[in-house]
Amino acid sequence: MIEKMEISGVHMKVEPKLKKYVTKKMGAMDKYMPRHARESAHLEVKLKEAKIKEKKEYTCEVILFLPHDTIRIAETTMNIFAAVDITETKLKNQIRKYKETHARKRIPGRIIAKFRSRRSV
């Protein structure tokens, strides 16, 4: 669970049901992050409501602050819960890309042992 998470509403009140849903969905993102980034990860979720020609549109904007990078994703739909779901999927993909580029590459110990044994012969 991401420790530092801020959920705010713009032009709308964030109800407890919605806050619990967002916390459940976005809080689980730490399992996709590299271990070194989990302690300093900070997540901001901004939920916005807009009326356009008598239709309501909801926007979910997520900003994830990670070491060496910031990920920003926004999605607009007619339903706030759908916007959160789509944003979650996009965030998973972006975290996966971050992990590929910033994760520490480890060499397994058995490979190092092979090279050490060959060198001593």
ChimeraX commands (.cxc) that place a marker at each C-alpha (Angstrom):
marker #1 position 0.00,0.00,0.00 radius 0.5
marker #1 position 1.38,3.40,-0.94 radius 0.5
marker #1 position 1.87,5.35,2.28 radius 0.5
marker #1 position 1.80,8.89,0.87 radius 0.5
marker #1 position -1.45,9.33,-1.02 radius 0.5
marker #1 position -3.54,12.46,-1.44 radius 0.5
marker #1 position -7.06,12.33,-2.83 radius 0.5
marker #1 position -8.75,15.62,-3.64 radius 0.5
marker #1 position -11.83,16.76,-5.51 radius 0.5
marker #1 position -12.09,19.75,-7.81 radius 0.5
marker #1 position -15.63,21.14,-8.18 radius 0.5
marker #1 position -16.95,18.08,-6.37 radius 0.5
marker #1 position -17.02,16.52,-2.94 radius 0.5
marker #1 position -15.17,13.22,-2.60 radius 0.5
marker #1 position -17.58,10.86,-0.86 radius 0.5
marker #1 position -16.28,8.15,1.49 radius 0.5
marker #1 position -17.37,5.39,-0.91 radius 0.5
marker #1 position -15.39,6.97,-3.77 radius 0.5
marker #1 position -12.38,7.64,-1.52 radius 0.5
marker #1 position -12.34,4.01,-0.38 radius 0.5
marker #1 position -12.55,2.83,-4.01 radius 0.5
marker #1 position -9.68,5.06,-5.13 radius 0.5
marker #1 position -7.57,4.03,-2.13 radius 0.5
marker #1 position -8.13,0.36,-2.92 radius 0.5
marker #1 position -7.30,0.74,-6.62 radius 0.5
marker #1 position -4.38,3.17,-6.46 radius 0.5
marker #1 position -2.93,1.98,-3.16 radius 0.5
marker #1 position -2.03,-1.38,-4.67 radius 0.5
marker #1 position 0.29,0.19,-7.24 radius 0.5
marker #1 position 3.36,-0.31,-5.03 radius 0.5
marker #1 position 3.54,-4.00,-5.92 radius 0.5
marker #1 position 4.35,-3.01,-9.50 radius 0.5
marker #1 position 7.17,-0.63,-8.49 radius 0.5
marker #1 position 10.83,-1.50,-7.94 radius 0.5
marker #1 position 11.65,-1.99,-4.27 radius 0.5
marker #1 position 14.00,0.98,-4.07 radius 0.5
marker #1 position 11.19,3.31,-5.24 radius 0.5
marker #1 position 8.48,2.15,-2.82 radius 0.5
marker #1 position 9.64,4.13,0.21 radius 0.5
marker #1 position 9.74,7.50,-1.54 radius 0.5
marker #1 position 6.72,7.09,-3.84 radius 0.5
marker #1 position 4.10,9.82,-3.49 radius 0.5
marker #1 position 0.70,9.66,-5.22 radius 0.5
marker #1 position -1.73,12.52,-5.88 radius 0.5
marker #1 position -5.22,11.77,-7.20 radius 0.5
marker #1 position -7.35,14.67,-8.42 radius 0.5
marker #1 position -10.99,13.97,-9.22 radius 0.5
marker #1 position -12.71,16.66,-11.29 radius 0.5
marker #1 position -16.29,17.22,-12.38 radius 0.5
marker #1 position -17.27,19.41,-15.34 radius 0.5
marker #1 position -20.60,20.18,-16.97 radius 0.5
marker #1 position -20.44,20.51,-20.74 radius 0.5
marker #1 position -23.75,21.18,-22.52 radius 0.5
marker #1 position -25.77,19.71,-19.65 radius 0.5
marker #1 position -23.65,16.55,-19.58 radius 0.5
marker #1 position -21.39,15.74,-16.68 radius 0.5
marker #1 position -17.85,14.64,-17.39 radius 0.5
marker #1 position -15.53,13.28,-14.75 radius 0.5
marker #1 position -11.77,13.42,-14.94 radius 0.5
marker #1 position -9.36,11.38,-12.87 radius 0.5
marker #1 position -5.82,12.74,-12.87 radius 0.5
marker #1 position -3.05,10.77,-11.18 radius 0.5
marker #1 position 0.43,12.11,-10.52 radius 0.5
marker #1 position 2.97,9.61,-9.21 radius 0.5
marker #1 position 6.26,11.01,-7.94 radius 0.5
marker #1 position 9.06,8.44,-8.11 radius 0.5
marker #1 position 12.84,8.77,-7.76 radius 0.5
marker #1 position 14.23,10.22,-11.02 radius 0.5
marker #1 position 10.80,10.47,-12.68 radius 0.5
marker #1 position 7.21,11.71,-12.43 radius 0.5
marker #1 position 4.30,9.91,-14.06 radius 0.5
marker #1 position 1.15,11.87,-14.92 radius 0.5
marker #1 position -2.00,10.28,-16.31 radius 0.5
marker #1 position -5.48,11.74,-16.87 radius 0.5
marker #1 position -8.67,10.18,-18.17 radius 0.5
marker #1 position -12.11,11.70,-18.79 radius 0.5
marker #1 position -15.34,9.69,-18.95 radius 0.5
marker #1 position -19.03,9.96,-18.07 radius 0.5
marker #1 position -18.55,7.88,-14.90 radius 0.5
marker #1 position -16.00,8.66,-12.19 radius 0.5
marker #1 position -15.49,4.99,-11.28 radius 0.5
marker #1 position -14.74,4.11,-14.92 radius 0.5
marker #1 position -12.24,6.97,-15.07 radius 0.5
marker #1 position -10.46,5.56,-11.99 radius 0.5
marker #1 position -10.35,2.07,-13.54 radius 0.5
marker #1 position -8.92,3.27,-16.85 radius 0.5
marker #1 position -6.37,5.43,-15.06 radius 0.5
marker #1 position -5.31,2.44,-12.96 radius 0.5
marker #1 position -4.66,0.35,-16.08 radius 0.5
marker #1 position -2.64,3.12,-17.73 radius 0.5
marker #1 position -0.66,3.68,-14.53 radius 0.5
marker #1 position 0.27,-0.01,-14.35 radius 0.5
marker #1 position 1.70,0.17,-17.86 radius 0.5
marker #1 position 3.67,3.33,-17.12 radius 0.5
marker #1 position 5.08,1.84,-13.90 radius 0.5
marker #1 position 6.12,-1.24,-15.85 radius 0.5
marker #1 position 8.04,0.99,-18.30 radius 0.5
marker #1 position 9.62,2.88,-15.40 radius 0.5
marker #1 position 10.68,-0.37,-13.81 radius 0.5
marker #1 position 12.32,-1.58,-17.03 radius 0.5
marker #1 position 14.39,1.58,-17.35 radius 0.5
marker #1 position 15.22,2.31,-13.69 radius 0.5
marker #1 position 15.32,-1.05,-11.95 radius 0.5
marker #1 position 18.68,-2.22,-10.72 radius 0.5
marker #1 position 20.02,-5.04,-12.83 radius 0.5
marker #1 position 21.31,-7.93,-10.76 radius 0.5
marker #1 position 23.64,-10.63,-11.92 radius 0.5
marker #1 position 22.75,-13.96,-10.34 radius 0.5
marker #1 position 25.36,-15.32,-7.93 radius 0.5
marker #1 position 25.79,-18.59,-9.83 radius 0.5
marker #1 position 27.00,-16.71,-12.94 radius 0.5
marker #1 position 29.54,-14.73,-10.91 radius 0.5
marker #1 position 30.73,-17.96,-9.30 radius 0.5
marker #1 position 31.26,-19.51,-12.76 radius 0.5
marker #1 position 33.50,-16.66,-13.87 radius 0.5
marker #1 position 35.48,-16.73,-10.64 radius 0.5
marker #1 position 36.09,-20.47,-10.96 radius 0.5
marker #1 position 37.23,-20.11,-14.58 radius 0.5
marker #1 position 39.57,-17.27,-13.75 radius 0.5
marker #1 position 41.37,-19.17,-11.00 radius 0.5
marker #1 position 42.14,-22.14,-13.28 radius 0.5
marker link #1:1,2 radius 0.2
marker link #1:2,3 radius 0.2
marker link #1:3,4 radius 0.2
marker link #1:4,5 radius 0.2
marker link #1:5,6 radius 0.2
marker link #1:6,7 radius 0.2
marker link #1:7,8 radius 0.2
marker link #1:8,9 radius 0.2
marker link #1:9,10 radius 0.2
marker link #1:10,11 radius 0.2
marker link #1:11,12 radius 0.2
marker link #1:12,13 radius 0.2
marker link #1:13,14 radius 0.2
marker link #1:14,15 radius 0.2
marker link #1:15,16 radius 0.2
marker link #1:16,17 radius 0.2
marker link #1:17,18 radius 0.2
marker link #1:18,19 radius 0.2
marker link #1:19,20 radius 0.2
marker link #1:20,21 radius 0.2
marker link #1:21,22 radius 0.2
marker link #1:22,23 radius 0.2
marker link #1:23,24 radius 0.2
marker link #1:24,25 radius 0.2
marker link #1:25,26 radius 0.2
marker link #1:26,27 radius 0.2
marker link #1:27,28 radius 0.2
marker link #1:28,29 radius 0.2
marker link #1:29,30 radius 0.2
marker link #1:30,31 radius 0.2
marker link #1:31,32 radius 0.2
marker link #1:32,33 radius 0.2
marker link #1:33,34 radius 0.2
marker link #1:34,35 radius 0.2
marker link #1:35,36 radius 0.2
marker link #1:36,37 radius 0.2
marker link #1:37,38 radius 0.2
marker link #1:38,39 radius 0.2
marker link #1:39,40 radius 0.2
marker link #1:40,41 radius 0.2
marker link #1:41,42 radius 0.2
marker link #1:42,43 radius 0.2
marker link #1:43,44 radius 0.2
marker link #1:44,45 radius 0.2
marker link #1:45,46 radius 0.2
marker link #1:46,47 radius 0.2
marker link #1:47,48 radius 0.2
marker link #1:48,49 radius 0.2
marker link #1:49,50 radius 0.2
marker link #1:50,51 radius 0.2
marker link #1:51,52 radius 0.2
marker link #1:52,53 radius 0.2
marker link #1:53,54 radius 0.2
marker link #1:54,55 radius 0.2
marker link #1:55,56 radius 0.2
marker link #1:56,57 radius 0.2
marker link #1:57,58 radius 0.2
marker link #1:58,59 radius 0.2
marker link #1:59,60 radius 0.2
marker link #1:60,61 radius 0.2
marker link #1:61,62 radius 0.2
marker link #1:62,63 radius 0.2
marker link #1:63,64 radius 0.2
marker link #1:64,65 radius 0.2
marker link #1:65,66 radius 0.2
marker link #1:66,67 radius 0.2
marker link #1:67,68 radius 0.2
marker link #1:68,69 radius 0.2
marker link #1:69,70 radius 0.2
marker link #1:70,71 radius 0.2
marker link #1:71,72 radius 0.2
marker link #1:72,73 radius 0.2
marker link #1:73,74 radius 0.2
marker link #1:74,75 radius 0.2
marker link #1:75,76 radius 0.2
marker link #1:76,77 radius 0.2
marker link #1:77,78 radius 0.2
marker link #1:78,79 radius 0.2
marker link #1:79,80 radius 0.2
marker link #1:80,81 radius 0.2
marker link #1:81,82 radius 0.2
marker link #1:82,83 radius 0.2
marker link #1:83,84 radius 0.2
marker link #1:84,85 radius 0.2
marker link #1:85,86 radius 0.2
marker link #1:86,87 radius 0.2
marker link #1:87,88 radius 0.2
marker link #1:88,89 radius 0.2
marker link #1:89,90 radius 0.2
marker link #1:90,91 radius 0.2
marker link #1:91,92 radius 0.2
marker link #1:92,93 radius 0.2
marker link #1:93,94 radius 0.2
marker link #1:94,95 radius 0.2
marker link #1:95,96 radius 0.2
marker link #1:96,97 radius 0.2
marker link #1:97,98 radius 0.2
marker link #1:98,99 radius 0.2
marker link #1:99,100 radius 0.2
marker link #1:100,101 radius 0.2
marker link #1:101,102 radius 0.2
marker link #1:102,103 radius 0.2
marker link #1:103,104 radius 0.2
marker link #1:104,105 radius 0.2
marker link #1:105,106 radius 0.2
marker link #1:106,107 radius 0.2
marker link #1:107,108 radius 0.2
marker link #1:108,109 radius 0.2
marker link #1:109,110 radius 0.2
marker link #1:110,111 radius 0.2
marker link #1:111,112 radius 0.2
marker link #1:112,113 radius 0.2
marker link #1:113,114 radius 0.2
marker link #1:114,115 radius 0.2
marker link #1:115,116 radius 0.2
marker link #1:116,117 radius 0.2
marker link #1:117,118 radius 0.2
marker link #1:118,119 radius 0.2
marker link #1:119,120 radius 0.2
marker link #1:120,121 radius 0.2
view
